[in-house]
Amino acid sequence: MAQALVYTAAALLIGICALGTAIGFGQLGGKLLEGSARQPEQGPALQAKMFLMAGLLDAVPMIGVGIAMFLIFAIAPGMA
């Protein structure tokens, strides 16, 4: 039973991280288009900053997957 809770926690961790990243990418892309529409000459500078933020935003699900794998492979087998 305890292993099932660890697996559920890992699944929730990965899912919530993925959902948060998807929302973040949507807002980031929307703000890029909005800023480029207001000031077209700033488009390349805004795009460079957007790619930098997208790289940082990608770190969130990777950290979540790492913690989930730690829960599954290091914590759960010890509960059996």
N, C-alpha and C positions, 0 to 999 in steps of 0.2 A: 504494500500500500504506500509506503514511504517513497519507493522508487517511482511510482506513478505520479506522486506530487512533484518530484524533481523533474520528471519529463514534462509535466504540464507547465511548470514554472519556466523551463527552458523554451518551450513552444511559445508561451506568452511573451517572454523576453524578446525572442526573435520577431514575432509578429508585431509587437508594439514598436520596436525599433524600425521595422520596415514601414509601418504606417506613418510614423513621425518623419522619416526621411522622405516619403512620398509627398507629404504635406509641405515639407520644407522646399523640395524641388519645385513644386507647383507655385509656391509663393515667390521663390527666387526667379523663376522664369517669367512670371507675371510682372514682377517689379522691373526686370530687365526690359521687357517690351514697353512698359509704361515710361520708364526713364528714357529709352531710345526714341519714343514717339515725341516726348517733350523737347529733348535736345538731341537731334540726330547727329550732330558733330561729336557728341560724347559717346556714341555707340561703341567704338572699339575699346575705349577705356572701361566702359561699363561691362563689356563682354569679358575682358580680362579679369576684372574683379569678380564677375559671376563665376568664372571657371575656378578661381581660387577658392571661393566660398563653397562651390560644389564639391571640390576635393575635400574640404574640411567636413562638409556635411556627410560625405560618404564614410567617414571614420566612425560615425555613430552605429550603424548596423554592424560594421566589422567588429567593433568592441562588444556589441551585444551577442554576436555569434560566438566570439571567443569565450565569453563568460558562460554562454549556454553549453558550449562543448566541454568546458571545465566541469559544469554541473553534471552533464551526462556521463562523461568518461572518468572523472576523478571522484565525484561525490556519490553518485548513484550505485556504482559497483560495491562500494564499501558498506552499503545498507543491506545487502543481501544476506 
